[in-house]
Amino acid sequence: MGCGTGRATQALPVSNVNKSEAAMITVHHLGVSQSERVVWLMEELGLPYELVWHRRTPDGGAPTSYLALHPAATAPIIKDGDLVLCESEAILPYICHRHAGGRLTVAASAPNYPDYLYWMALNNNLLGIFFAKRTSNESSPPVLMQILKRREDGYLRFAEQTLAQRPYLAGDEFTCADIMSFFFLRNPRTLGDRDLPYTRAYVERVSKRPAFVKADSIAGPAANPPPGA
């Protein structure tokens, strides 16, 4: 079973993983960020890993310890041997194919492969809308705000149509596409007061997955950093 072993970057690892096991992937977690999804993936796959916390600076930025990991310094970042890799859309398939025999992915020959690719990629579009809305103000061009609303409404309407037909975004089985998209769908501000019964039911159902519950408790938005982090 995978285990999260949170520690501060300057502290020694606190791990109950047997050291005789294969070398663990290190998940560098930036507090309140999308790196939670990598912890979730590791728990779903049952892979051993080490979780290293990086506490945000008072102004909400990344600390120097995190900035030093990778030139892009986006969250999440993993270390696997000599490899340092960032970007969720790269990390999740990498872990699944390199360490889990392709579990939680969809084969290119499968009929729902295009659906899987779409929902894997959607996160970055939603992220762009999120930051654009967050930085908007009274002087923002009305046409820009209309475009953002149209796109967000369209993405959520398509998610609702999809989940009305099947239990998960890419098909009948839970996949990395669900892990990728869930970060935004679980946020109440994303759904707002829209009439999205299937999406809300999906969020409630997926939120009860044991691997998600554990990941959320140790790396989610409300998780407490370990002592010394």
Buried (B, 14 or more C-beta within 10 A) or exposed (E): EBBBBBBBBEBEBBBEBEEEEEEBBBBBBBBBBBBBBBBBBBBBBEBBBBBBBBBBEEEEEBBEBBEEBBEEBBBBBBBBEEEBBBBBEEBBBBBBEEBBEEBBBBEEEEEBBEBBBBBBEBBEEBBEBBEBBEEEEEEEEEEEEEEBEEBBEEBBEEBBEBBEEBBBBBBEEBBBBBBBBBBBBBBEEBBEEBEBEBBBEBBEEBEEBEBBEBBBEBBBEEBEBBEBB
